């Protein structure tokens, strides 16, 4: 929901002495952050926990995808059986210039820390400074679950966290589209 709707719902619960929201579940990941900033600000201000779904952008931020064409961000090389190879809407949601720039930053930080891109992308969410964020992982295998749990042992520097956030913007400071 929009930030104003969440604020209104919290206000109504206060006015009528109803139970209020304590946890929210927005779509939120490193490549999608700016689209929900106002919503996250309300959550932080009101002490609501944020449990984002699709924190790895449908698997995109795990690093298992590669660009198929350098000039077309919607062309991807996808492993057999992955969402990108099975879901025609994958590109609509995750493949963009912004996504590839964020993935490049996530991969660079993962290499610096000697961990996986998935662990960095999850830790980036967990270290969100203005709200309590607990990602909902959608592991399909025990190996994926083990990898995701490894994010708990990763620490990002402020510089690393900022580099991932800043990867969303071009050299002029304009957010990449999509």
N, C-alpha and C positions, 0 to 999 in steps of 0.2 A: 504494500500500500504506500501511498505517498506520505511524506513526513507529516504534512498537515493533518491527514486522516488519523495517523497514529497519535498525534498530539490531541486531536479531538476525542478519540476513544479513551485516552488516559484521563482527560478532563472529565468526560462523562462518568467514568468509573469513580473518580474522586467525588464528584457532585452527588451521585446517587449511592455512594458507599458500596459500590459493587467491587468484586474482585478485579484487579487490574492485570494487564499483561505483565509478565515477568521475563519472558523469552520471546524473541522474534526469529523468523527464519527467512531472511531475504536471499536473493541471488547476489553473491558477493565473492569476488576473487581479485587477484592482483590486476588482471586486465580489465576489470569492470568497476573498480572503486569509485570513480567520480560520479557515476550515475546514481549512487545511493548515499552520497556524502551527507546531505541534509537529514536523511533517515537515520544514519549512524550517529549524527550529532544528537538527535532526539533520544536515541537509545542510551548514549553515554550520559547525557544530562539527566535522564530519568532513571538511570540505574538498571536498564533492561539488558539482559544477556543477548548476544547476537550469535545464532547458530546458522551460519550461511550454508546453503545447499550449493552443490557444484563448485566447491572451493578450488578444484583443480581444472575448472573450465572444461568439464566433460572429458578429462584426460589430456587436454591440450597442454597444460602446464607441467605434465610429467616429463616432457622432453622426448616422447616417443614419436612425434611427428616432425617431418622435415618439409621445407618449402619445395614445391615442385617447379615453380617458376619465380625467379627473383623479382619480376615486375608485377606479379599478380598474387596478392596475399591470400586469395581464396583458393589457390591451387595447392594441394597438399599431397605428400606421400604418406600413406597411412598403413600401419600394419594390418594384416588380415584379421578380421574379427573385432577390430577397434570401432569405436563410435563413428569415427570419420569414414570408415569403410562401410558402415551399416546404416547410418542415419543421414539422409539427404539434407536435413536442416542443420547439421553440425557446422557447416560453413557460415550459415546465417547468424549463428550465435557466437562462434568463437574465432573464426578466421578473419583477421583484419590486420592492417598495418600495425595498429596498437598492440594486438595480441602477439605478433611476431617480435616487436620491440621488447615487450615485457618478457616474453619467453627467453629472448637473448640475454636480458639482464638476470633473470632467474638462473639460467644456465651458468653464467659467469660467476655468480655468487656461489652456486653449488660447487663449481670447480674450486673456488677459493677455499671453501669449507670442507671439501672432500666428502660431500653428501650428495643426495640425489636432487634433481630439480623439484620433484614432488615434495620432498621434505622442506625445501626452502620456501616453496609457494605456500605450504600449510603454515610454516612458522611465521611467514610474513603476516598472515592473517592473525595468528595468535598474539603477535606483538603489536597489533593495531593500538595506537596510543590513547585513543579517546573513548573506547568502549571495551567491554569484556567480550572477546570473540572466541568461540569454540566451534571450529568447523565440523560439519557433518561429513564424514568420509564415506565414499561409496565404493569401497574395495570389493572387487569381484573374486579375488583369490586370497588365500592366506598370505602369500608372498607380498601382495599389494598392501594388505592390512599391516603386516610387519614393517614394510617400508614407511607407510603413513605414520605409524606409531613412533618411528624414529624421529619424527619432527619434534617430539617433546624434548629430545636431547640436543637440538640445534639452537644456537644463539646467533642472532644477526646483530652486527654493529649498526649504529644509527646511520652511518654512511651506506651500508649495504641495503638497509630498509628503504632509505631515500632514493637510492639508485633504481630500485625496482619501481617505486612510485613515479619517479621522473621519466622512466622509460615510456610512459604513456604520452609524452609530449614531444613535439618536434623541436628543432633548434630555435624557433621563434617563440616557444612557450605555448603553442596551440595544441590542444589535445587532439591526438589522432582520432579520426572518425570511427564509427561502428563500435 
